[in-house]
Amino acid sequence: MTRSWLGTAAVVAAALLAPAGAGAQDPDDQTEDHEEQDRRYHEQRMKQQERQEEEPAADATQEQRAAQFLARAEELVKDKNYWGRDSDLYRVETDDPEIDTQAVLELLDSFRGFFDAFWQPRLKLSPYDAQSRVFLYDSFYKYNQLLPFDARRMPVRPEGHYVSAYNVLAVHTRAGPPAGLADALIHEAAHQLIEQRIYGGSGRASVWVGEGLASYFGYTLRTKDGKFQAGRTGGKSSALWKGAPPGADNEAALRLRSLRSALKTAQAGWLEDVLEADPGLFYGTDIELNYAASWLVVHYLLEAEDGRHAGAFATYIEGEAAGRAGPAALYESLGVGAADLESAIVAYAGKVKT
């Protein structure tokens, strides 16, 4: 399908898939002084050329590309406020002087244990024991240089990104409210574990599954004793900022409220639009509603009716990992038709507590 899930004419976020620097000039760069405009244009072109020259040669091996990417990430993060810390599973590096790296490590280690315990009864997980690299940038400028797209061009700037080509997590620490940083970290850590532990590094997860699962885990409540509570939506009892008390951003509630409102006027077939959306459409003008919808679908499949559909959803995920994806495969796994599943999910939207 080519329409957005609300049935409007979607404007595809082409900049997501385009190289950095592509596209129209930013409105902030416009000026009536043509000499100044020309100077800025050539300056941007020089920066883009320098960035392209830093990229590995076309015949470089994946190991060489990864090494060069990590070297660039290290160069960007190591300023006067640099700090790094390790656990067996993660290495966290940041240039944000307000970040408590020990708290970040404890949160990530805690999530890794929860993720494995959550899936082991449901799926056969692929081995993955490598130490994961996590870069937390105070500066959007630095963070944006590591992304495979120019985040300035997106309808909504992402707070974090899992750079799957090099297996690296990058997060902009000042992108949202301080209490939301923990959710963003877990969202990106979930992307990595979904790809490595569930899909075996194949990258075969459909967009809605990847984003829906990452949001499910990102919005999962973590209590004061450090335990994640499957199925419960809430904040994280982790103070990732030095001297700050634990807090909880309520992004999940805001997204669910917007989605409930949108569902009241959504055309029949919106669910299939989400299930079939390619990255260009998913991350287009309806990006926030697509995130919310994919999260709601995953939440329904895992938690509705006391987890009745969780086994069938796991079967579908196994099929995706083997190269069998699409709405028809999901309906077959669940034993339900498209219209009935859509109706059930709309009804479930009113029952989710945030």
Backbone hydrogen bonds, N-H to C=O, Kabsch-Sander energy under -0.5 kcal/mol:
donor,donor_aa,acceptor,acceptor_aa,energy
4,S,8,T,-1.7
7,G,4,S,-2.1
10,A,8,T,-1.0
12,V,10,A,-0.7
13,A,280,G,-1.5
14,A,12,V,-2.1
16,L,13,A,-1.7
17,L,14,A,-1.2
18,A,14,A,-0.8
22,A,19,P,-2.0
29,D,26,D,-1.7
30,Q,27,P,-1.5
34,H,32,E,-1.0
37,Q,33,D,-2.4
38,D,34,H,-2.6
39,R,35,E,-2.4
40,R,36,E,-2.3
41,Y,37,Q,-2.1
42,H,38,D,-2.3
43,E,39,R,-2.1
44,Q,40,R,-2.4
45,R,41,Y,-2.3
46,M,42,H,-2.3
47,K,43,E,-2.1
48,Q,44,Q,-2.5
49,Q,45,R,-2.4
50,E,46,M,-2.6
51,R,47,K,-2.2
52,Q,48,Q,-2.4
53,E,49,Q,-2.3
54,E,50,E,-1.2
55,E,51,R,-0.6
55,E,52,Q,-0.9
60,A,57,A,-2.0
65,R,61,T,-2.4
66,A,62,Q,-2.6
67,A,63,E,-2.3
68,Q,64,Q,-2.2
69,F,65,R,-2.4
70,L,66,A,-2.6
71,A,67,A,-2.1
72,R,68,Q,-2.0
73,A,69,F,-2.4
74,E,70,L,-2.6
75,E,71,A,-2.2
76,L,72,R,-2.2
77,V,73,A,-1.7
78,K,74,E,-1.6
79,D,77,V,-1.6
82,Y,79,D,-2.1
83,W,94,T,-2.0
85,R,92,V,-2.4
87,S,90,Y,-2.8
91,R,132,S,-2.8
92,V,85,R,-2.8
93,E,134,V,-2.5
94,T,83,W,-2.3
95,D,136,L,-1.4
99,I,96,D,-1.6
100,D,240,L,-3.1
101,T,99,I,-1.0
104,V,100,D,-1.9
105,L,101,T,-2.4
106,E,102,Q,-2.4
107,L,103,A,-2.2
108,L,104,V,-2.5
109,D,105,L,-3.0
110,S,106,E,-2.2
111,F,107,L,-2.2
112,R,108,L,-2.4
113,G,109,D,-1.9
114,F,110,S,-1.9
115,F,111,F,-3.3
116,D,112,R,-2.2
117,A,113,G,-2.2
118,F,114,F,-2.5
119,W,115,F,-1.9
120,Q,116,D,-2.5
122,R,119,W,-2.0
123,L,119,W,-3.2
125,L,123,L,-0.8
126,S,197,R,-3.4
132,S,89,L,-3.3
133,R,167,N,-0.7
134,V,91,R,-2.7
135,F,169,L,-2.8
136,L,93,E,-2.8
137,Y,135,F,-0.6
137,Y,171,V,-2.9
143,Y,139,S,-2.1
144,N,140,F,-3.0
145,Q,141,Y,-1.0
145,Q,142,K,-0.8
146,L,142,K,-0.5
146,L,143,Y,-1.4
147,L,144,N,-1.0
150,D,15,A,-0.7
151,A,149,F,-0.9
153,R,150,D,-1.9
154,M,151,A,-1.1
161,H,170,A,-2.8
163,V,161,H,-0.8
163,V,168,V,-3.0
164,S,162,Y,-1.6
166,Y,163,V,-1.4
167,N,163,V,-0.9
168,V,163,V,-1.5
169,L,133,R,-2.5
170,A,161,H,-2.5
171,V,135,F,-2.4
172,H,159,E,-3.0
173,T,137,Y,-2.0
173,T,171,V,-0.8
174,R,137,Y,-0.5
175,A,172,H,-1.5
180,G,177,P,-2.0
181,L,178,P,-1.5
184,A,180,G,-2.1
185,L,181,L,-2.6
186,I,182,A,-2.3
187,H,183,D,-2.5
188,E,184,A,-2.1
189,A,185,L,-2.7
190,A,186,I,-2.5
191,H,187,H,-1.8
192,Q,188,E,-1.9
193,L,189,A,-2.2
194,I,190,A,-3.0
195,E,191,H,-2.2
196,Q,192,Q,-2.8
197,R,193,L,-2.6
198,I,193,L,-1.1
198,I,194,I,-0.8
199,Y,194,I,-2.1
201,G,195,E,-3.7
202,S,199,Y,-1.9
210,G,206,S,-2.6
211,E,207,V,-2.8
212,G,208,W,-2.2
213,L,209,V,-2.7
214,A,210,G,-2.1
215,S,211,E,-2.2
216,Y,212,G,-2.2
217,F,213,L,-2.5
218,G,214,A,-2.5
219,Y,215,S,-2.3
220,T,217,F,-1.1
221,L,229,Q,-0.5
221,L,232,R,-3.1
222,R,235,G,-2.3
223,T,227,K,-2.6
226,G,223,T,-2.1
229,Q,221,L,-2.7
230,A,228,F,-0.7
232,R,229,Q,-2.0
233,T,231,G,-0.5
233,T,353,K,-0.5
234,G,219,Y,-2.6
236,K,247,G,-0.6
237,S,222,R,-1.2
238,S,236,K,-1.9
240,L,238,S,-1.1
242,K,98,E,-3.2
244,A,241,W,-2.1
249,D,179,A,-0.8
254,L,250,N,-1.7
255,R,251,E,-2.7
256,L,252,A,-2.5
257,R,253,A,-2.2
258,S,254,L,-2.1
259,L,255,R,-2.4
260,R,256,L,-2.7
261,S,257,R,-1.9
262,A,258,S,-2.2
263,L,259,L,-2.6
264,K,260,R,-0.8
264,K,261,S,-0.6
265,T,262,A,-1.3
266,A,262,A,-0.7
270,W,267,Q,-1.3
273,D,269,G,-1.6
274,V,270,W,-1.8
275,L,271,L,-2.4
276,E,272,E,-1.8
277,A,273,D,-0.9
277,A,274,V,-0.5
282,F,278,D,-3.0
283,Y,279,P,-2.5
284,G,281,L,-1.5
285,T,11,V,-1.0
287,I,284,G,-1.6
290,N,286,D,-2.7
291,Y,287,I,-2.5
292,A,288,E,-2.3
293,A,289,L,-2.9
294,S,290,N,-2.5
295,W,291,Y,-2.3
296,L,292,A,-2.5
297,V,293,A,-2.5
298,V,294,S,-2.2
299,H,295,W,-2.8
300,Y,296,L,-2.5
301,L,297,V,-2.5
302,L,298,V,-2.1
303,E,299,H,-2.5
304,A,299,H,-0.5
304,A,300,Y,-1.8
306,D,303,E,-0.7
307,G,303,E,-0.9
308,R,304,A,-1.4
308,R,305,E,-0.6
309,H,304,A,-0.6
310,A,307,G,-1.2
311,G,307,G,-0.5
313,F,309,H,-2.5
314,A,310,A,-2.3
315,T,311,G,-1.9
316,Y,312,A,-2.1
317,I,313,F,-2.5
318,E,314,A,-2.3
319,G,315,T,-1.8
320,E,316,Y,-2.4
321,A,317,I,-2.5
322,A,318,E,-1.1
323,G,320,E,-2.0
324,R,319,G,-3.5
325,A,323,G,-0.7
330,L,326,G,-1.6
331,Y,327,P,-2.8
332,E,328,A,-2.2
333,S,329,A,-2.1
334,L,330,L,-2.2
335,G,331,Y,-1.9
336,V,331,Y,-1.7
341,L,337,G,-2.2
342,E,338,A,-2.3
343,S,339,A,-2.3
344,A,340,D,-2.2
345,I,341,L,-2.2
346,V,342,E,-2.1
347,A,343,S,-2.1
348,Y,344,A,-1.9
349,A,345,I,-1.6
350,G,346,V,-0.6
350,G,347,A,-0.9
351,K,348,Y,-2.0
352,V,348,Y,-1.1
